[in-house]
């Protein structure tokens, strides 16, 4: 299946993920000292960041006009929607910062070269972190899915205060509303 438009999705035709409990253990966890490569050519260690940090994780973004990873990608609950989710965080970035987020990051297991191209193409004002080696994913036991012999993070968003997870959005559906939900939570729960 060719992915002609990554942003226009009829969510009523996409299966919603169910809460499988795979993120229930995350609230209260300390972020481990794992360094991840970012699309702004830096190494980011989330455990060293002070203040409120928002990290949204997703399986993988697609490329316009390229063939999907698997033919039935859209029918895998929670798979479709990485680009709409990322663009929503881009569009609400200034508001997220104004609501108390000192940093906003995207996170996936895709390699940094791919993520850097995507960040440039989508004009992202925040870095995307690559957990290609699954270090943070395994250290936090993040929810994952296996597709085409690849381990991918299931879609979620973490609010981290001084290196401790204080809130988790999981499952996330539809993905394009995740940034708005995070923003509403930040406004209702100021630092």
C-alpha positions, 0 to 999 in steps of 0.5 A: 500500500502506498502512503499518498497522504500521511496527514489526512486520515479517516479515523473511523476506518482505523482500529483503535488500540486497547489499553493492554495495561502495558504502561500502567507501571510507568507513573512514578518511575525515575528516568534512567541515565540513557543518552539518545541521539537527537535530530539536532545533532546532540545527545540527550539524556532525559534524566539530566533535564530539569523541569517538566519534559514532554516526550511523545513516542510512536511506532514510526513515521512514514514517507509520502509516496513510499510503500508502507512497512507492511500491507496492512499497516493501517489495520494494526491498532495504534500503528497509523498516525505517527505523522499526524501526531508529530505535526500536532505537537509541532503546531502546539509547540509554543502553547506546550512551552507556555503551559510549562513544558521546558522541553518537548521531544518525539521518540521512536526506534527509527534511526537518527538519519531517517528521523533527521530527514523527517524533522526537516521535512515537517519543520519540527521546532523540537528534536526527535530522539532515536532509541534504535538500540532500545535502551530507553525502551527496555530500561523503562519497559515501554509498551512495544509492538513487533512488525516486520521483525522490528520492535517499535514503541506503541504510541504514548506520551509521557510527562516527566517532572525533574526526571520522574514520570508524573503522567502517561497518556496511553493508549493514544487515539486518535493520534492527532489529538494527543498534543491537545490532550497533553496541553489540556493536562499541562494547563490543568496541572501546572508545575 
